[in-house]
């Protein structure tokens, strides 16, 4: 592989040895040995947040409002003047619009 330019020699600790392994059908499979790379990698250097913490962070936000409006819009054919009633809530989802829950929003939410 080095002669054909597919790989090149490296002494970096981040390099991983590459191998060609023959399959049962006599075709070749490209494999990497990552054991050396795993040895120098720091464990949990960027831990992922728990999903519950992430959902708590965005709760009460436009995400929840969009979810509610999606559910309510599914039943819009049964609610007379749905668009007029839901307008204050839809205005809150506009880009750049500050999220301020006021009386018209609460009234629209309770009506829907």
Backbone as CSV, one residue per row, in Angstrom:
resi,resn,N_x,N_y,N_z,CA_x,CA_y,CA_z,C_x,C_y,C_z
1,UNK,0.824,-1.191,0.000,0.000,0.000,0.000,0.865,1.251,0.000
2,UNK,2.021,1.182,0.690,2.911,2.334,0.698,3.490,2.576,-0.689
3,UNK,3.772,1.501,-1.423,4.348,1.639,-2.764,3.359,2.279,-3.735
4,UNK,2.074,2.051,-3.531,1.070,2.621,-4.441,0.563,3.982,-3.978
5,UNK,1.013,4.460,-2.795,0.622,5.782,-2.324,-0.672,5.806,-1.528
6,UNK,-1.178,4.635,-1.156,-2.414,4.592,-0.365,-2.141,5.037,1.066
7,UNK,-1.008,4.606,1.634,-0.622,5.004,2.981,0.797,5.527,2.938
8,UNK,1.217,6.198,4.009,2.591,6.670,4.118,3.081,6.426,5.538
9,UNK,4.381,6.261,5.726,4.923,5.982,7.056,4.685,7.155,8.012
10,UNK,4.453,6.819,9.291,4.236,7.838,10.310,4.694,7.306,11.650
11,UNK,5.287,8.193,12.483,5.660,7.801,13.841,4.883,8.622,14.871
12,UNK,3.785,9.197,14.454,2.930,9.990,15.333,2.205,9.082,16.329
13,UNK,2.036,9.546,17.593,1.276,8.725,18.541,-0.206,8.649,18.178
14,UNK,-0.654,9.494,17.251,-2.062,9.499,16.838,-2.305,8.642,15.606
15,UNK,-1.255,8.027,15.088,-1.409,7.174,13.912,-1.890,5.788,14.333
16,UNK,-2.531,5.102,13.415,-3.008,3.741,13.677,-2.548,2.839,12.544
17,UNK,-2.027,1.656,12.879,-1.588,0.734,11.833,-2.754,0.281,10.956
18,UNK,-2.483,0.176,9.661,-3.507,-0.255,8.705,-3.129,-1.624,8.151
19,UNK,-4.137,-2.461,7.945,-3.926,-3.812,7.439,-4.958,-4.130,6.380
20,UNK,-4.590,-5.031,5.470,-5.551,-5.614,4.542,-5.784,-7.047,4.977
21,UNK,-7.037,-7.396,5.190,-7.403,-8.737,5.649,-8.250,-9.383,4.573
22,UNK,-7.940,-10.649,4.279,-8.678,-11.370,3.249,-9.997,-11.890,3.817
23,UNK,-11.098,-11.608,3.129,-12.422,-12.108,3.508,-12.598,-13.547,3.045
24,UNK,-13.705,-14.171,3.448,-13.999,-15.551,3.045,-14.187,-15.682,1.537
25,UNK,-14.659,-14.612,0.897,-14.887,-14.669,-0.554,-13.658,-14.226,-1.348
26,UNK,-12.484,-14.218,-0.708,-11.197,-13.845,-1.308,-11.103,-12.372,-1.699
27,UNK,-12.016,-11.525,-1.235,-11.865,-10.083,-1.428,-11.093,-9.528,-0.222
28,UNK,-10.610,-8.304,-0.342,-9.791,-7.704,0.707,-10.599,-6.675,1.488
29,UNK,-10.339,-6.609,2.793,-10.999,-5.653,3.672,-9.926,-4.815,4.353
30,UNK,-10.123,-3.500,4.376,-9.182,-2.560,4.977,-9.504,-2.446,6.464
31,UNK,-8.523,-2.715,7.342,-8.735,-2.682,8.791,-7.705,-1.767,9.448
32,UNK,-8.113,-1.172,10.567,-7.227,-0.312,11.350,-7.141,-0.876,12.764
33,UNK,-5.946,-0.808,13.369,-5.747,-1.242,14.748,-5.642,0.010,15.620
34,UNK,-6.682,0.294,16.374,-6.748,1.532,17.152,-6.314,1.350,18.608
35,UNK,-5.708,0.227,18.974,-5.322,0.012,20.362,-4.291,1.029,20.831
36,UNK,-3.304,1.369,20.007,-2.290,2.361,20.392,-2.914,3.749,20.523
37,UNK,-3.813,4.076,19.628,-4.496,5.363,19.686,-5.369,5.449,20.934
38,UNK,-6.055,4.380,21.265,-6.895,4.364,22.466,-6.069,4.532,23.732
39,UNK,-4.811,4.059,23.719,-3.954,4.157,24.903,-3.587,5.602,25.216
40,UNK,-3.460,6.473,24.216,-3.076,7.868,24.463,-4.265,8.818,24.489
41,UNK,-5.466,8.316,24.252,-6.655,9.161,24.265,-7.125,9.371,25.696
42,UNK,-7.445,10.625,26.054,-7.945,10.935,27.389,-9.405,10.509,27.487
43,UNK,-9.727,9.827,28.551,-11.092,9.358,28.761,-11.975,10.518,29.233
44,UNK,-13.159,10.626,28.676,-14.172,11.616,29.072,-13.637,13.043,29.107
45,UNK,-12.812,13.410,28.130,-12.314,14.782,28.101,-13.422,15.756,27.706
46,UNK,-14.412,15.293,26.973,-15.583,16.088,26.624,-16.826,15.250,26.901
47,UNK,-17.227,15.112,28.173,-18.378,14.253,28.463,-19.662,14.850,27.900
48,UNK,-20.519,13.983,27.417,-21.809,14.418,26.901,-22.753,14.694,28.059
49,UNK,-23.581,15.735,27.955,-24.527,15.998,29.040,-25.618,14.931,29.070
50,UNK,-26.160,14.709,30.238,-27.278,13.779,30.348,-28.483,14.379,29.638
51,UNK,-29.269,13.549,28.986,-30.405,14.032,28.210,-31.404,14.761,29.096
52,UNK,-31.570,14.321,30.345,-32.507,15.000,31.248,-32.055,16.422,31.542
53,UNK,-30.741,16.629,31.723,-30.231,17.980,31.960,-30.434,18.860,30.740
54,UNK,-30.212,18.304,29.561,-30.392,19.082,28.337,-31.855,19.455,28.146
55,UNK,-32.763,18.526,28.429,-34.187,18.823,28.284,-34.658,19.818,29.334
56,UNK,-34.115,19.741,30.556,-34.464,20.723,31.583,-33.983,22.113,31.193
57,UNK,-32.846,22.183,30.516,-32.289,23.469,30.103,-33.196,24.180,29.103
58,UNK,-33.817,23.411,28.203,-34.649,24.040,27.180,-36.128,24.025,27.531
59,UNK,-36.491,23.490,28.705,-37.914,23.432,29.042,-38.462,24.838,29.237
60,UNK,-39.722,25.001,28.897,-40.353,26.307,29.009,-39.939,27.239,27.893
61,UNK,-39.345,26.734,26.878,-38.833,27.577,25.812,-39.669,27.419,24.556
62,UNK,-39.160,27.974,23.488,-39.847,27.888,22.199,-39.992,26.446,21.738
63,UNK,-39.086,25.586,22.185,-39.154,24.173,21.793,-40.443,23.539,22.301
64,UNK,-40.768,23.768,23.572,-42.014,23.228,24.126,-43.226,23.856,23.461
65,UNK,-43.148,25.147,23.181,-44.273,25.832,22.543,-44.507,25.288,21.137
66,UNK,-43.434,25.069,20.391,-43.587,24.503,19.047,-44.178,23.098,19.103
67,UNK,-43.771,22.333,20.097,-44.319,20.993,20.263,-45.814,21.057,20.545
68,UNK,-46.218,21.955,21.427,-47.643,22.107,21.735,-48.415,22.575,20.511
69,UNK,-47.871,23.552,19.780,-48.571,24.053,18.593,-48.695,22.970,17.528
70,UNK,-47.705,22.116,17.426,-47.801,21.013,16.480,-48.918,20.056,16.841
71,UNK,-49.034,19.751,18.126,-50.107,18.873,18.587,-51.467,19.537,18.396
72,UNK,-51.559,20.816,18.754,-52.835,21.526,18.619,-53.216,21.687,17.153
73,UNK,-52.243,21.905,16.284,-52.537,22.086,14.858,-53.081,20.817,14.225
74,UNK,-52.764,19.677,14.798,-53.306,18.423,14.295,-54.831,18.413,14.424
75,UNK,-55.345,19.083,15.457,-56.789,19.120,15.717,-57.428,20.427,15.264
76,UNK,-56.755,21.209,14.446,-57.244,22.538,14.075,-58.560,22.508,13.318
77,UNK,-58.864,21.435,12.625,-60.119,21.381,11.866,-61.334,21.339,12.778
78,UNK,-61.132,20.973,14.042,-62.246,20.896,14.982,-62.371,22.146,15.856
79,UNK,-61.435,23.087,15.723,-61.451,24.305,16.536,-61.768,25.484,15.626
80,UNK,-62.911,26.114,15.862,-63.320,27.265,15.052,-62.363,28.433,15.318
81,UNK,-61.931,29.097,14.253,-61.009,30.245,14.309,-59.675,29.872,14.983
82,UNK,-59.169,28.716,14.647,-57.929,28.235,15.260,-56.785,29.219,15.039
83,UNK,-56.626,29.712,13.830,-55.501,30.607,13.517,-55.570,31.885,14.340
84,UNK,-56.764,32.416,14.524,-56.928,33.649,15.304,-56.605,33.392,16.774
85,UNK,-57.064,32.267,17.283,-56.815,31.934,18.690,-55.325,31.690,18.931
86,UNK,-54.671,30.981,18.025,-53.271,30.587,18.217,-52.272,31.670,17.819
87,UNK,-52.723,32.780,17.266,-51.804,33.819,16.778,-50.824,34.311,17.845
88,UNK,-51.255,34.628,19.080,-50.265,35.083,20.073,-49.171,34.046,20.338
89,UNK,-49.528,32.776,20.270,-48.528,31.727,20.491,-47.586,31.605,19.305
90,UNK,-48.125,31.730,18.098,-47.275,31.659,16.908,-46.310,32.837,16.849
91,UNK,-46.733,33.998,17.341,-45.840,35.162,17.338,-44.625,34.933,18.236
92,UNK,-44.797,34.152,19.302,-43.662,33.863,20.193,-42.600,33.002,19.526
93,UNK,-42.977,32.238,18.506,-42.011,31.344,17.857,-41.240,32.024,16.737
94,UNK,-41.549,33.282,16.441,-40.834,34.000,15.383,-39.374,34.187,15.766
95,UNK,-38.503,34.124,14.772,-37.067,34.300,14.985,-36.793,35.729,15.455
96,UNK,-36.036,35.876,16.519,-35.692,37.185,17.040,-36.737,37.768,17.977
97,UNK,-37.858,37.102,18.103,-38.928,37.579,18.981,-38.602,37.170,20.421
98,UNK,-38.617,38.118,21.378,-38.358,37.718,22.765,-39.487,36.834,23.293
99,UNK,-39.123,35.873,24.111,-40.094,34.917,24.650,-40.670,35.500,25.940
100,UNK,-41.812,36.175,25.815,-42.489,36.770,26.969,-43.895,36.203,27.021
101,UNK,-44.173,35.421,28.057,-45.488,34.789,28.211,-46.398,35.784,28.926
102,UNK,-47.366,36.340,28.200,-48.271,37.335,28.773,-49.701,36.798,28.786
103,UNK,-50.661,37.652,29.159,-52.060,37.221,29.282,-52.658,36.716,27.974
104,UNK,-52.445,37.388,26.826,-53.006,36.835,25.582,-52.463,35.439,25.253
105,UNK,-51.200,35.196,25.572,-50.618,33.866,25.326,-51.256,32.827,26.241
106,UNK,-51.413,33.175,27.506,-52.031,32.243,28.453,-53.476,31.955,28.064
107,UNK,-54.186,32.984,27.632,-55.581,32.798,27.227,-55.663,31.903,25.987
108,UNK,-54.776,32.119,25.013,-54.766,31.290,23.808,-54.430,29.845,24.158
109,UNK,-53.461,29.659,25.048,-53.078,28.312,25.464,-54.247,27.594,26.134
110,UNK,-54.920,28.277,27.045,-56.041,27.659,27.753,-57.218,27.390,26.827
111,UNK,-57.436,28.242,25.831,-58.532,28.035,24.887,-58.269,26.817,24.018
112,UNK,-57.031,26.684,23.565,-56.702,25.536,22.711,-56.674,24.260,23.532
